[in-house]
Each structure stands twice: as structure tokens, then as C-alpha cells.
Amino acid sequence: SALTESDYHDVSTHTMESLLDYLEEFGESTSLPGFDVEYSSGVLTLELGEHGTYVINKQPPNKQIWLSSPLSGPKRFDYDTTEGKWFYSRDQTTLDGLLNQELSAVFNQAITIL
């Protein structure tokens, strides 16, 4: 990736904080049992009760964001500076696209994250 370490830090921190802000706000309006979101030391944990737990974390040595999804498993995302999005290189899934799709299904409503 063409990201400098400084750029990676800026964009990954912004992404994680945006996710946290959205999910905390969303959490106040959802009645899903077991919903909880926490962020600590670069690791965001989203608990969705019986739907499982998402773990999203910064991976500075690789300049990546890693996602573990209870629906689609683990993926490693690289930042595309041209598109301004995090992509999974194997299938070109975007971090926001995957989360939007999976969380929309869990909550049975349109979710637009990031």
C-alpha cells in the first residue's frame, strides 16, 4: 500500500472513531438484546447477542484493518487512497459495504455505516 505510516494512522483512527460514533448512536435506538459496543487500544468489539460478535481492529505493521465477522469470518482490509475506502483484496469487498450488508440483515433495516 502506498500509505505512509502517518497517513495510515490518520485514516485508520478516523475510520475506527467513525464506526464507534455510528454504532454508539445506533445502539441508543436499537432494542436488540445483548447489543454492546466497546473500543479500546485500537480494537472495536460489537456484540449483537445471539447474532454473534464483530471484532474490528487496527493492524499497524501491515497498515490494515482486520475484521472478524460472525457471518463471513475474518478479512483483512487495505486502504485504497484513490477510492478512499478499505478493500479486501481477494474479492474487492469494502469494509463499509460488508458491514452495511451484514448489519442491515441483522437489524432488518438499512444501515449506512462510514
N, C-alpha and C positions, 0 to 999 in steps of 0.2 A: 504494500500500500504506500501511496505517496505522502501519507500523513507524517508530519514531524511529531515528535513526542508531545510537544507543546500543543499542537493542533488536536492531536488525539485526546489529550487531557481535557481541553476545552469542549470539544464536541461530545465526548462520551459523558462528561459531567452534565452538560446541558441535557443530553438525552435522558439520563437517569433521573435528573431532577424533574424534567417534564413528565416522565412516566409516573413518578411518585406523586406529583401535584395532581395529575389527572386521576389517578387511582384513589388517592385520599378523598378527593372531591366526590368521585363516583361512589366511593364506599359509604358516604353520608346519605346517599339516596337509594341505596340498594337494601333489599331485605333478605339477601342470600345468607342462610345460616352458615356461620364459620368464616365469613369474609374478614380478612385481615391483611394489611399491607405494612411492611417494615422495610427500612433502608438503613444499612449500617456497613461501614467500611467498604463501600463500592458494591455491596450485594443487596439487591432488592428481592424480597420474598413476598409473593402474593398468594395467600391461602384462600381457596374457594370451597371450603368444606368438602362435601362428597365429590366435588369435581376435581379435587387434587390441588397441587401446589406448583406454582411457577417460580423459578429462580432465575433472575437476570443479573449478570454480574460483569463488571469491567475486567478485562484481561490485558493489562498494560504491556506485558512483554510481547504479546502478539498484536497489539493495537486492535483488539477485537472486543466485541460484546458477546458474551455467551448466554444462551437461553436454554433452560431445561423446561420443557412443556409436558404436562401430564397427558396431553393429546398427541403431540407429534414428536416427542423425545428431544434429544439435545441437538442444538445447532450453534454454529459459530459464525458470527456476522462481522464482515469487514466494511469499513466506511468508504463509500464512493463519493469523492469530492465533487465530481461533476453533477451527479444526481442529488447529492445532499441527503443520501439515505444509507442505512445499514443493510447490506446484502449478504445472503447466504450463497456462497459461490457455487455450490453443487446444483442448485435448482433456481437460482436468482430470486428466491423468496426474499421479501424485505421484512425487516423486524416489525415495522408498523403494520404492514399488510397481514402478516401472520397473526399478530396479536389482535388486530381488528376482527379478523375472520373467526378466530377461536373464541374470543371473549364475547363477540356478538352471538355466537351459538350458545354459549353457557348462559348468558343473561337474556337470550331471546329478544334482543333489541339491538339496534345499530350502535356500534361502538366505534368511535373515531379517535384513536389514541395517537399521540405525536403529530 
